[in-house]
Amino acid sequence: MDMPAPNAVVMARKQKIVARLASVLPRDAVIDDPAETRAYECDALTAYRCPPLAVVLPSSTEEVAAVLRICHEEGVPVVPRGSGTSLAGGAMPTADSVILGVSRLTEVLEVDYDNRFIRVQAGRTNLSVTGAVEEEGFFYAPDPSSQLACAIAGNIAMNSGGAHCLKYGVTTNNLLGVTLVQMDGTVVEIGGAYMDAGGYDWLGLICGSEGQLGVVTEATLRILPKPEGARPVLMGFDSSEVAGACVADIIKAGVLPVAIEFMDRPCIRATEAFAGAGYPDCEALLIVEVEGSAAEIDEQLGVILQIARKHDPVELRESGSAEESARIWLGRKSAFGAMGQINDYMCLDGTIPVSALPLVLRRIGEMSKEYGLGVANVFHAGDGNMHPLILFDANKPGDLERCEAFGADILKLCVEVGGCLTGEHGVGIEKRDLMNVQFDPADIEAQLRVKDVFDPKWLLNPAKVFPLAATASRRAG
Ligand SMILES: Cc1cc2nc3c(=O)[nH]c(=O)nc-3n(C[C@H](O)[C@H](O)[C@H](O)COP(=O)(O)OP(=O)(O)OC[C@H]3O[C@@H](n4cnc5c(N)ncnc54)[C@H](O)[C@@H]3O)c2cc1C
């Protein structure tokens, strides 16, 4: 008897899986036309692409559970996806996987102002969580720059941060509970609308687990009363190292600004051309924001301005109005878009101790010359969360590879000075092989065993987070 051609086998399997998925979801929630699945072939790390087998868009926890049960029975890998803004390739599919998108899970399920929490479906965008409570004077603190688009699900998976996380912490510090669907379709509740759930700290484990352990469908989030007021100050310096030293001194002084953001000259120039925020033409600038009552703001800014003056700033501009504050933030908020207009870039994400900022900024400048590739720095300096943007030309042969090697050297430097590979963007595919730099084999094996427990068949978000060589035998089943 003739064997069917491999393509025919693949097609028959695809048809069977799609038919089973369509039996538990509305037909428009299952996408298998290659012209449409292309929209899901990458996330914001666009250098890497692969169309999935199919895409499903369930509308409830029950539908998510039904999808996972089928994929578990069929041995089909599943890639959870929020809004696809990951910069680490975390939501990129493999050719044999089903993308499980949560973009239809957008409801607000409960708001409790007395106990300061909101419960939402996990596909709701970050900014619209604040949108749901701001009329009552509340907000949700973690504020990634992508907050207009990114989903709470992705924020939880990546333990995302943002400009204002210096004071309020990142997602894990603002997450109270999740509904998690495991790969076999079992639904579990973890944490809830109260501080510190009993039992193991599963919530701490799930937050930042990059879609490796289950699919989050609902989240209970802490909401906070809006501060009385806030005031940013713009500081310009004639060297990045001096700006870095100023950040280290502010942190050392024990004042706690709500944000300390850093931009260097290439970034300042690009954002000025793009947004015209009126930034000074200098080597580096800081935006330092404090909040509280007028008296608290004056007191904190008094200390901060005194420190800044010791570093000979070329500009010190304290905001005097809401319009001026918005203008100070305008350039920073448009920095990524502005850089994207003029160059291909790869956005890195590593953390370092704040005191190492001057050294690391100097080394990045030196490496930029060694590699012959430009670099622009824009990052959350108060947390020591660096985001060097390496500039390259995607159409120039060899440039991407050089850019990756440069990026790997920067991340190794972060680890060397006592920091880590990722502050908020996650490991994804981008840094999976660098995990060996941060962890020794026993550390990695311990992490793999955690996944063994939640996902024994290794079907969830395959080939991410861990070095490929360390997971090959598990992924092969
Ligand atoms: C311009 C720009 C600016 C950015 N600024 C910041 C910033 O300031 N701070 C920051 O932290 N990040 C930032 N990011 C990165 C990105 O926005 C965050 O990582 C964000 O949390 C991703 O959310 P998402 O919904 O787009 O997730 P996706 O990209 O869709 O997925 C991200 C990861 O989450 C997993 N996942 C998605 N949904 C689920 C689910 N339901 N259950 C389990 N796992 C799931 C995916 O498998 C993947 O591993 C930025 C990105 C861009 C493009």
The ligand as an SDF file (V2000), in Angstrom:
LIG
                    3D

 53 58  0  0  0  0  0  0  0  0999 V2000
    6.7050   49.5820   22.4730 C   0  0  0  0  0  0  0  0  0  0  0  0
    6.7920   48.5720   23.6020 C   0  0  0  0  0  0  0  0  0  0  0  0
    7.0480   49.0240   24.8740 C   0  0  0  0  0  0  0  0  0  0  0  0
    7.1320   48.1120   25.9400 C   0  0  0  0  0  0  0  0  0  0  0  0
    7.3460   48.5690   27.1980 N   0  0  0  0  0  0  0  0  0  0  0  0
    7.3770   47.7160   28.2270 C   0  0  0  0  0  0  0  0  0  0  0  0
    7.5690   48.1950   29.5610 C   0  0  0  0  0  0  0  0  0  0  0  0
    7.6900   49.3830   29.8230 O   0  0  0  0  0  0  0  0  0  0  0  0
    7.5980   47.2750   30.5540 N   0  0  0  0  0  0  0  0  0  0  0  0
    7.4370   45.9330   30.2970 C   0  0  0  0  0  0  0  0  0  0  0  0
    7.4620   45.1490   31.2500 O   0  0  0  0  0  0  0  0  0  0  0  0
    7.2560   45.4590   29.0570 N   0  0  0  0  0  0  0  0  0  0  0  0
    7.2150   46.3090   28.0220 C   0  0  0  0  0  0  0  0  0  0  0  0
    7.0290   45.8290   26.7530 N   0  0  0  0  0  0  0  0  0  0  0  0
    6.9360   44.3670   26.5170 C   0  0  0  0  0  0  0  0  0  0  0  0
    5.4950   43.7950   26.5100 C   0  0  0  0  0  0  0  0  0  0  0  0
    4.5540   44.8140   26.2310 O   0  0  0  0  0  0  0  0  0  0  0  0
    5.1800   43.1120   27.8410 C   0  0  0  0  0  0  0  0  0  0  0  0
    5.9810   41.9530   27.9720 O   0  0  0  0  0  0  0  0  0  0  0  0
    3.7040   42.7150   27.9740 C   0  0  0  0  0  0  0  0  0  0  0  0
    3.4260   42.2800   29.2650 O   0  0  0  0  0  0  0  0  0  0  0  0
    3.2740   41.6180   27.0080 C   0  0  0  0  0  0  0  0  0  0  0  0
    1.8710   41.5470   27.0760 O   0  0  0  0  0  0  0  0  0  0  0  0
    1.0350   40.9240   25.8730 P   0  0  0  0  0  0  0  0  0  0  0  0
   -0.3830   40.8850   26.2640 O   0  0  0  0  0  0  0  0  0  0  0  0
    1.3180   41.6300   24.6040 O   0  0  0  0  0  0  0  0  0  0  0  0
    1.6220   39.4590   25.8580 O   0  0  0  0  0  0  0  0  0  0  0  0
    2.1150   38.5670   24.6480 P   0  0  0  0  0  0  0  0  0  0  0  0
    3.1970   39.2360   23.9020 O   0  0  0  0  0  0  0  0  0  0  0  0
    0.9460   38.1280   23.8600 O   0  0  0  0  0  0  0  0  0  0  0  0
    2.7080   37.3310   25.4540 O   0  0  0  0  0  0  0  0  0  0  0  0
    3.7710   37.4970   26.3260 C   0  0  0  0  0  0  0  0  0  0  0  0
    4.0090   36.1900   27.0890 C   0  0  0  0  0  0  0  0  0  0  0  0
    2.8890   35.9130   27.8910 O   0  0  0  0  0  0  0  0  0  0  0  0
    2.4030   34.6020   27.6520 C   0  0  0  0  0  0  0  0  0  0  0  0
    0.9530   34.6690   27.8190 N   0  0  0  0  0  0  0  0  0  0  0  0
    0.0900   35.4680   27.1460 C   0  0  0  0  0  0  0  0  0  0  0  0
   -1.1590   35.2620   27.5640 N   0  0  0  0  0  0  0  0  0  0  0  0
   -1.0950   34.3140   28.5300 C   0  0  0  0  0  0  0  0  0  0  0  0
   -2.0650   33.6760   29.3440 C   0  0  0  0  0  0  0  0  0  0  0  0
   -3.3550   33.9650   29.2300 N   0  0  0  0  0  0  0  0  0  0  0  0
   -1.6420   32.7600   30.2380 N   0  0  0  0  0  0  0  0  0  0  0  0
   -0.3320   32.4370   30.3640 C   0  0  0  0  0  0  0  0  0  0  0  0
    0.6260   33.0040   29.6030 N   0  0  0  0  0  0  0  0  0  0  0  0
    0.2510   33.9380   28.7060 C   0  0  0  0  0  0  0  0  0  0  0  0
    2.8230   34.3170   26.2190 C   0  0  0  0  0  0  0  0  0  0  0  0
    2.9060   32.9310   25.9620 O   0  0  0  0  0  0  0  0  0  0  0  0
    4.1860   34.9870   26.1890 C   0  0  0  0  0  0  0  0  0  0  0  0
    5.1510   34.1330   26.7350 O   0  0  0  0  0  0  0  0  0  0  0  0
    6.9540   46.7140   25.6760 C   0  0  0  0  0  0  0  0  0  0  0  0
    6.6840   46.2790   24.3830 C   0  0  0  0  0  0  0  0  0  0  0  0
    6.6100   47.1770   23.3480 C   0  0  0  0  0  0  0  0  0  0  0  0
    6.3130   46.6670   21.9680 C   0  0  0  0  0  0  0  0  0  0  0  0
  1  2  1  0
  2  3  1  0
  2 52  2  0
  3  4  2  0
  4  5  1  0
  4 50  1  0
  5  6  2  0
  6  7  1  0
  6 13  1  0
  7  8  2  0
  7  9  1  0
  9 10  1  0
 10 11  2  0
 10 12  1  0
 12 13  2  0
 13 14  1  0
 14 15  1  0
 14 50  1  0
 15 16  1  0
 16 17  1  0
 16 18  1  0
 18 19  1  0
 18 20  1  0
 20 21  1  0
 20 22  1  0
 22 23  1  0
 23 24  1  0
 24 25  2  0
 24 26  1  0
 24 27  1  0
 27 28  1  0
 28 29  2  0
 28 30  1  0
 28 31  1  0
 31 32  1  0
 32 33  1  0
 33 34  1  0
 33 48  1  0
 34 35  1  0
 35 36  1  0
 35 46  1  0
 36 37  1  0
 36 45  1  0
 37 38  2  0
 38 39  1  0
 39 40  1  0
 39 45  2  0
 40 41  1  0
 40 42  2  0
 42 43  1  0
 43 44  2  0
 44 45  1  0
 46 47  1  0
 46 48  1  0
 48 49  1  0
 50 51  2  0
 51 52  1  0
 52 53  1  0
M  END
$$$$
